[in-house]
Amino acid sequence: MSEIVLLASIISLILLVSAPSLKAFMTGAPILYSPVRAAEEALVFARARPGEKFIDLGMGNGRTLVVASDKFGLDVGGYELSPIIFWIAKINLRFRKIRSARLYLKNFYDQDLSQNDIIFCFLTPHAMDKLKIKFEKELKPGTRVISYAFRIKEWRALEVLDCGLPGKIFIYKI
């Protein structure tokens, strides 16, 4: 009997931990890590200035936030749905002494993004289609949207970077 209880507990824990990651995958934000170099190149071409508000939609382990804060002096934040990945990002930023980061364990589709100057995305084409509508409604003029690997349909990119990475970097300006 104790083996059944233990097995049921393990299965429940696995489901509890994996459900948010599965939801993130289904909503267009699977756990994919953009290369650090992609963030660096993109922020140079987006003309990032110290103090600007930078948000990463689906921040993963926070490495893009580290680059944005440490190398560009940006006021960083990010959204993540997976609790485990969220806590890894939180620990990563604490370890790097980036204490002022705005980290949210929330779905970015349901959040107001209008106060950000630069938005970074490494999401699926389906997610980018959905965000296009949200961006057009919410973002203020001058906001830069950086999409790693996938373009935003019907938008004309300010820059398209092909840095020898697995994907291109598309930079848009509202």
PEJOSUL-V858305 format. One line per field, one symbol per residue. ss: DSSP state (H for helix, E for strand, L for the rest). psi: psi as a letter, one per 20 degrees, with the letter a starting at -180 (. if undefined). Layout:
ss=???
psi=???
This chain:
ss=LHHHHHHHHHHHHHHHHHHHHHHHHHLLLLLLLLLHHHHHHHHHHLLLLLLLEEEEELLLLLHHHHHHHHHHLLEEEEELLLHHHHHHHHHHHHHLLLLLLEEELLLHHHLLLLLLLEEEELLLHHHHHHHHHHHHHHLLLLLEEEEELLLLLLLLLLEEELLLLLLLEEEEEL
psi=ghhgggghgggggggghhghhgggghjjmrnppqqghggggghghilpqpiqpppoomicjjhhhgghgghikqoqrqqqhohghghggggghghjknijqoppmrohhjqojhjqhppppnrrhghhgghgggghhhqqpippppophpropiqppgqopnjjrirrpppqp.
